[in-house]
Every structure is written in structure tokens, then in C-alpha cells.
């Protein structure tokens, strides 16, 4: 899920439907796949589709990715519910918008799948083999806008998201692209559900000073 900075007034006026966010996810996936295709064409010896036939058996990858994504989501939820990270999500546009929206289970599944597949094919499949796991993860978190240094909670959140990206990189490296896609999609799915359950404004209030 990608964060885009915006003013508080604009944030309050946004209330995306499942179709709106699905359309954005599809458009993003087309862009990601187009960039990935170009990177494979110019910088890789093999084509884009080769990554779908590498690694462990598909069912092993899906099982590993599902468990890893669920574990990562639970870690983020745990820390985001407690000081010093409690309320930090309020500072990111995407979480504010999602908390105001009303998505069905089908909406969440579609959004999570397209976001997970598009981003992993680009970042893990096309970019990571060229520049490595660490640099890819730095770029991945920075593009999403999750590196902020306003408080200890913000820094911890950025570190956790960097760890998530590293995990996705190692899943791709040692298991395969399906593992990375599954982990990313499951993580997004759980976070979508959790953020939408936090409807009360008090749930997004920041604890302590410095935010």
C-alpha cells in the first residue's frame, strides 16, 4: 500500500469506494508491469516470465508466503497499537483514507492481490537482481513514503517496514516470486481489515509529544 502526502483538508474529503481503489491498484499494476518488462528487456538475460518458473514448488511458495505475510502483519499491528508507535499511522494519508472507506471482503482481496503482484514483480523480480536486497528495500520503503523522522514511533515504523521489505526480498531470493507475492498480498489484506476496524478517531490519536 503506497502512501501519498496530502493536506488534512484533502484527506478528510476522500472516501474511496472499493471500485475506486481497485481501479487505482489495476492502473498501478499496469505501470509496474510495464516498467518491469522494460527492465527485463534491457538489463536481464532472461525474460519477465522466467521468474514464474523458478524457485520452490508453487504450493510451497504460497504456504511460506502466506505464513510470512500473516506474521509480518501481526508484528506491525502489535507495535502500532502501543507506544511509541500508537497513532503514527494517522500521519500517513493512505491509512487515513482506508479508515474512512468501506470495502467489502472481495474489494480487499482484489486490492491486496493486484498491489502485491505488481509491486513484487517490479521490485523483487526486476529491480532486486540488479541492485541487491538492501538497496531495493530502501527504495521500496522510500517510494511508499514510510521514512519519517518526526518521532521515535515514526522511525520505528520505518524500520519495521524496511524489515518487511527485506523479508520479501529474501522470500524471493530463496523461495520464489510466488512466496513474495503471497506474503505482500496477505500483509496488505490483514492491514486493510485492521485499519478499517479502527473507525474511532481515538484509535488514531498519537500518544505523547513529538508527532
C-alpha positions in Angstrom: 0.0 0.0 0.0 1.5 3.3 -1.1 1.3 6.5 0.9 0.9 9.8 -0.8 1.3 13.0 1.2 -1.6 15.4 1.2 -3.2 18.2 3.3 -5.5 17.4 6.2 -8.4 19.0 4.4 -7.9 16.9 1.3 -7.6 13.8 3.4 -10.9 14.4 5.2 -12.7 14.9 1.8 -11.5 11.5 0.5 -13.8 8.4 0.8 -12.8 5.8 -1.7 -15.1 3.0 -2.8 -13.8 -0.5 -3.4 -14.1 0.2 -7.2 -12.0 3.4 -6.8 -9.1 1.7 -5.1 -9.3 -1.3 -7.3 -9.0 0.9 -10.3 -6.0 2.6 -8.8 -4.5 -0.8 -8.0 -5.0 -2.0 -11.5 -3.6 1.1 -13.0 -0.5 0.8 -10.7 -0.1 -2.8 -11.6 -0.1 -2.0 -15.4 2.6 0.7 -14.7 4.7 -1.7 -12.5 4.5 -4.5 -15.1 5.4 -2.1 -17.9 8.5 -0.8 -16.1 9.4 -4.4 -15.1 9.1 -5.5 -18.7 11.5 -2.8 -19.9 14.0 -3.6 -17.1 14.0 -7.3 -18.1 14.3 -6.4 -21.8 17.3 -4.1 -21.3 19.1 -5.4 -18.3 18.3 -9.1 -17.8 19.4 -12.1 -19.8 16.0 -13.8 -19.4 12.5 -12.6 -20.0 10.0 -11.5 -17.4 8.0 -14.7 -17.4 11.1 -16.8 -16.5 10.7 -15.7 -12.8 7.4 -17.6 -12.6 9.1 -20.9 -13.2 12.0 -20.5 -10.7 12.3 -21.5 -7.1 10.3 -24.0 -4.9 7.1 -25.6 -5.9 4.3 -23.1 -6.2 2.3 -24.5 -3.3 5.4 -24.4 -1.1 5.9 -20.8 -2.0 2.3 -19.9 -1.4 2.3 -21.6 2.0 5.6 -19.9 3.1 4.5 -16.6 1.8 1.1 -16.7 3.5 2.7 -17.5 6.8 5.3 -14.8 6.5 2.8 -12.2 5.4 0.5 -13.0 8.3 3.4 -12.9 10.8 4.6 -9.6 9.5 1.1 -8.1 9.6 0.7 -9.2 13.3 4.0 -7.6 14.2 3.0 -4.3 12.6 -0.4 -4.4 14.3 1.1 -5.2 17.7 3.6 -2.3 17.6 1.1 0.1 16.0 -1.3 -0.5 18.9 1.3 0.5 21.6 3.6 3.4 22.4 5.7 4.8 20.9 4.1 3.8 17.6 0.4 4.2 18.6 -1.1 6.9 16.5 1.7 7.0 13.9 -0.5 5.6 11.2 -2.6 8.7 11.5 0.3 10.6 9.9 0.1 8.6 6.6 -2.6 9.5 4.0 -3.3 6.0 2.9 -4.2 4.8 6.3 -6.5 7.8 7.0 -8.3 7.2 3.6 -8.7 3.5 4.2 -10.1 4.1 7.7 -12.8 6.3 6.2 -13.7 3.9 3.4 -16.0 0.8 3.4 -14.5 -2.1 1.5 -16.1 -5.5 1.1 -14.1 -8.7 1.6 -14.0 -9.1 -2.2 -12.7 -5.5 -2.5 -9.9 -6.2 0.0 -8.9 -9.4 -1.8 -8.7 -7.8 -5.2 -6.8 -4.7 -3.9 -4.3 -6.9 -2.0 -3.7 -9.2 -4.9 -3.0 -6.6 -7.5 -0.9 -4.5 -5.2 1.1 -7.5 -4.1 1.6 -8.9 -7.5 2.5 -5.7 -9.3 4.9 -4.4 -6.7 6.7 -7.7 -6.2 7.2 -8.4 -9.9 8.8 -5.0 -10.2 10.8 -4.6 -7.0 11.8 -8.2 -6.3 11.6 -9.7 -9.7 13.1 -6.9 -11.9 15.0 -4.5 -9.6 16.4 -6.7 -6.8 18.6 -8.9 -9.1 20.2 -5.7 -10.4 21.0 -3.7 -7.2 20.5 -6.2 -4.3 18.1 -6.7 -1.4 19.3 -3.8 0.8 19.1 -1.0 -1.8 15.9 -2.4 -3.2 14.3 -2.3 0.2 15.5 1.3 0.9 14.0 2.4 -2.4 10.8 0.4 -1.8 10.1 2.0 1.6 11.2 5.5 0.5 8.8 5.4 -2.5 6.0 4.4 -0.3 6.8 7.4 1.9 7.3 5.5 5.1 10.6 7.0 6.1 9.8 9.8 8.5 11.9 11.1 11.4 9.3 13.1 13.3 9.3 10.9 16.4 10.7 7.6 17.8 7.4 6.0 16.7 7.8 7.2 13.1 11.4 5.9 13.0 10.4 2.5 14.4 7.6 2.3 11.9 10.1 2.9 9.0 12.5 0.3 10.4 9.7 -2.3 10.6 8.6 -1.6 7.1 12.2 -1.8 5.9 12.4 -5.2 7.7 9.2 -6.2 5.9 10.7 -5.3 2.6 13.9 -7.2 3.4 11.8 -10.3 4.3 10.1 -10.0 0.9 13.4 -9.9 -0.8 14.7 -13.0 0.9 11.5 -14.8 0.2 12.0 -14.1 -3.5 15.7 -15.0 -3.3 15.4 -18.3 -1.5 11.9 -19.5 -2.4 10.5 -17.6 -5.5 8.3 -14.9 -6.7 5.0 -16.6 -5.6 6.2 -16.5 -2.0 6.9 -12.8 -2.2 3.6 -12.0 -3.8 1.7 -14.1 -1.3 3.4 -12.5 1.7 2.8 -9.0 0.3 -0.8 -9.7 -0.5 -1.6 -11.3 2.8 0.1 -8.5 4.7 -2.0 -5.9 2.7 -5.2 -7.9 3.3 -4.7 -8.1 7.0 -3.7 -4.4 7.3 -6.7 -3.3 5.2 -9.1 -5.2 7.5 -7.4 -4.0 10.7 -7.3 -0.3 9.7 -10.9 -0.4 8.6 -11.8 -1.8 12.0 -10.2 1.2 13.7 -13.1 3.6 12.8 -12.9 5.6 16.1 -10.8 8.8 15.8 -9.4 7.9 19.2 -7.8 4.9 17.7 -5.6 7.1 15.5 -4.7 9.6 18.2 -1.0 10.0 18.8 0.3 9.2 22.3 2.9 11.5 23.7 4.7 14.5 22.1 6.9 14.9 19.1 4.5 13.8 16.3 
